[in-house]
Amino acid sequence: MKALKITGYGNPKENLDMQEVALPSIKENEVLIKIHAASVNPIDNILLSGAFDAVMPVQFPGPIGFDVAGTVIEKGAAVKNFNIGDKVYSRLSEAGAIAEYVASDSAIVAQKPTNISFEEAAGLPLVGLTAMHSLKNLGRIKAGDKVFIQAGSGGVGTFAIQYAKSKGAYVATTTSTKNVEWIKSLGADLVIDYTKEDYTKFISGYDIVLMAFGDEHTLEVINSVNNVGKLIGLNGALDKDALDAWGVQGEQRAYLENAGKHVLEAAMEKGIDYRFTVHELSAAQLDEITQLVENKAIKPVVDKVFGLDDSIQALEYLASGRAKGKVVIQVQP
Ligand SMILES: NC(=O)c1ccc[n+]([C@@H]2O[C@H](COP(=O)([O-])OP(=O)(O)OC[C@H]3O[C@@H](n4cnc5c(N)ncnc54)[C@H](OP(=O)(O)O)[C@@H]3O)[C@@H](O)[C@H]2O)c1
């Protein structure tokens, strides 16, 4: 089968290679998924760059991609919750989504929503689990909360806006001029054009502030915004729970603790509860996403669909930072 491989740390053009590899064999708790579609996420480019070597080192040639939608074609003896032919989706525990087949623990696989395509379904798991962990598990979102979501036009943002609205929250978000009207149509109550206005002036007193782009922006909030309920980071300073969740120890832990210390200290000094999101791989949460999509509370947002042989272009497009919703790879019919 075809599988995209990371051949060394670097960039998509020079360090990715489509290779012919053996079909994966399955363990008794696993299903073999024929992949119809995959989606790409910033973590794929981060792992490829080597920037996450301290947390998730890549063994070369290493697999890439975490989001899949496809059909179950084989199952292990202990798998009771799936049948051959089931149409499923998953955020894989180990990379390997940009390939024709993948073996996965059935405990992190769910039935895909019936009312959307495989391409749309492949765009949901990682961003959906991230938005839900941030807003529900860490943010304890409830009706009437005021929620700020940085980068409403990205993969996470397009899901998070709709999720927060489905919970009855008031949602403010940022995007650039060209995306403002479109993001309003996703249900956001206040869309701030970050190229024209300082978003920090609007979000004092918010219950949840979800920051997408790292320490510089997170510090802007800590320094300029008052009465923040929960400040949640998707990128940048890692708190103790995040380091524990990833099992980072020793020198790497000391290095990462030191890298994020100034943010954690600044938050603590201002009495702000800062948390870093490490989303859970949870079939129960995927089932909840399936319900939300089937009830039309959440609509998948797909920007571009690339063919499997154009996977490198898909990762380059995502790395441009301008994607509007999800970047998807159509793998096989
Ligand atoms: N911790 C976790 O579990 C986890 C999981 C998923 C993602 N993440 C992180 O979350 C972040 C977002 O991920 P994603 O998948 O949504 O990324 P993405 O889809 O690549 O985001 C692209 C979008 O970001 C917007 N954008 C860029 N700079 C912006 C700025 N300064 N202010 C507001 N919007 C801006 C762009 O809109 P314009 O073209 O209008 O600028 C574009 O629509 C990334 O840093 C990613 O690494 C973390």
PDBQT file of the ligand as one rigid body, heavy atoms in Angstrom, charges set to zero:
ROOT
HETATM    1  N1  LIG A 401      -3.055  21.476  21.875  1.00  0.00    +0.000 N 
HETATM    2  C1  LIG A 401      -3.787  20.790  21.009  1.00  0.00    +0.000 C 
HETATM    3  O1  LIG A 401      -4.337  19.726  21.334  1.00  0.00    +0.000 OA
HETATM    4  C2  LIG A 401      -3.970  21.345  19.615  1.00  0.00    +0.000 A 
HETATM    5  C3  LIG A 401      -4.794  20.682  18.696  1.00  0.00    +0.000 A 
HETATM    6  C4  LIG A 401      -5.004  21.258  17.454  1.00  0.00    +0.000 A 
HETATM    7  C5  LIG A 401      -4.371  22.459  17.118  1.00  0.00    +0.000 A 
HETATM    8  N2  LIG A 401      -3.551  23.036  18.017  1.00  0.00    +0.000 N 
HETATM    9  C6  LIG A 401      -2.910  24.339  17.706  1.00  0.00    +0.000 C 
HETATM   10  O2  LIG A 401      -3.970  25.271  17.554  1.00  0.00    +0.000 OA
HETATM   11  C7  LIG A 401      -3.636  26.262  16.586  1.00  0.00    +0.000 C 
HETATM   12  C8  LIG A 401      -4.745  26.343  15.533  1.00  0.00    +0.000 C 
HETATM   13  O3  LIG A 401      -4.818  25.106  14.837  1.00  0.00    +0.000 OA
HETATM   14  P1  LIG A 401      -5.693  25.024  13.506  1.00  0.00    +0.000 P 
HETATM   15  O4  LIG A 401      -5.732  23.615  13.070  1.00  0.00    +0.000 OA
HETATM   16  O5  LIG A 401      -6.973  25.752  13.708  1.00  0.00    +0.000 OA
HETATM   17  O6  LIG A 401      -4.759  25.902  12.519  1.00  0.00    +0.000 OA
HETATM   18  P2  LIG A 401      -5.028  26.379  11.050  1.00  0.00    +0.000 P 
HETATM   19  O7  LIG A 401      -6.269  25.731  10.530  1.00  0.00    +0.000 OA
HETATM   20  O8  LIG A 401      -3.774  26.213  10.281  1.00  0.00    +0.000 OA
HETATM   21  O9  LIG A 401      -5.297  27.945  11.229  1.00  0.00    +0.000 OA
HETATM   22  C9  LIG A 401      -5.338  28.735  10.085  1.00  0.00    +0.000 C 
HETATM   23  C10 LIG A 401      -6.166  29.966  10.370  1.00  0.00    +0.000 C 
HETATM   24  O10 LIG A 401      -5.517  30.775  11.347  1.00  0.00    +0.000 OA
HETATM   25  C11 LIG A 401      -5.898  32.112  11.112  1.00  0.00    +0.000 C 
HETATM   26  N3  LIG A 401      -4.897  33.015  11.687  1.00  0.00    +0.000 N 
HETATM   27  C12 LIG A 401      -3.575  33.062  11.424  1.00  0.00    +0.000 A 
HETATM   28  N4  LIG A 401      -2.975  33.997  12.188  1.00  0.00    +0.000 NA
HETATM   29  C13 LIG A 401      -3.954  34.563  12.948  1.00  0.00    +0.000 A 
HETATM   30  C14 LIG A 401      -3.978  35.571  13.954  1.00  0.00    +0.000 A 
HETATM   31  N5  LIG A 401      -2.872  36.215  14.329  1.00  0.00    +0.000 N 
HETATM   32  N6  LIG A 401      -5.161  35.856  14.537  1.00  0.00    +0.000 NA
HETATM   33  C15 LIG A 401      -6.301  35.208  14.179  1.00  0.00    +0.000 A 
HETATM   34  N7  LIG A 401      -6.339  34.261  13.219  1.00  0.00    +0.000 NA
HETATM   35  C16 LIG A 401      -5.179  33.932  12.623  1.00  0.00    +0.000 A 
HETATM   36  C17 LIG A 401      -5.961  32.225   9.593  1.00  0.00    +0.000 C 
HETATM   37  O11 LIG A 401      -6.923  33.199   9.271  1.00  0.00    +0.000 OA
HETATM   38  P3  LIG A 401      -6.490  34.494   8.420  1.00  0.00    +0.000 P 
HETATM   39  O12 LIG A 401      -6.079  33.956   7.061  1.00  0.00    +0.000 OA
HETATM   40  O13 LIG A 401      -7.735  35.296   8.428  1.00  0.00    +0.000 OA
HETATM   41  O14 LIG A 401      -5.338  35.128   9.157  1.00  0.00    +0.000 OA
HETATM   42  C18 LIG A 401      -6.398  30.819   9.144  1.00  0.00    +0.000 C 
HETATM   43  O15 LIG A 401      -7.766  30.768   8.803  1.00  0.00    +0.000 OA
HETATM   44  C19 LIG A 401      -2.271  25.863  16.040  1.00  0.00    +0.000 C 
HETATM   45  O16 LIG A 401      -1.297  26.603  16.755  1.00  0.00    +0.000 OA
HETATM   46  C20 LIG A 401      -2.159  24.381  16.379  1.00  0.00    +0.000 C 
HETATM   47  O17 LIG A 401      -0.826  23.966  16.498  1.00  0.00    +0.000 OA
HETATM   48  C21 LIG A 401      -3.336  22.514  19.247  1.00  0.00    +0.000 A 
ENDROOT
TORSDOF 0
